[in-house]
């Protein structure tokens, strides 16, 4: 699934890293929020448990950063949808109140 400009978060648009990191961020948009969150929890658990080499720890950290971006993207999208729904409700309520006042 290709990512449109509308779906791209601000961090991904300005991220100066090229190559694998940029490709990984785009590929991660196919993950759902819950899947990314669960994998992030597992990454954190492994980092906290220790016993990994420096290289493996760095790879886990980078993966965690990618997963956090995916989660943030989903949460920002959810917030925007909620804000739009609330604004729509307020507009509808204001129109109803204005109509009721005009009838009185």
Secondary structure, 3 states (H helix, E strand, C coil): CCCCCCCCCHHHHHCCCCCHHHHHHHHHHHCCHHHHHHHHHHHHHHHHHCCCCHHHHHHHHHHHHHHHHHHHHHHHHHHHHHHHHHHHHHHHHHHHHHHHHHHC
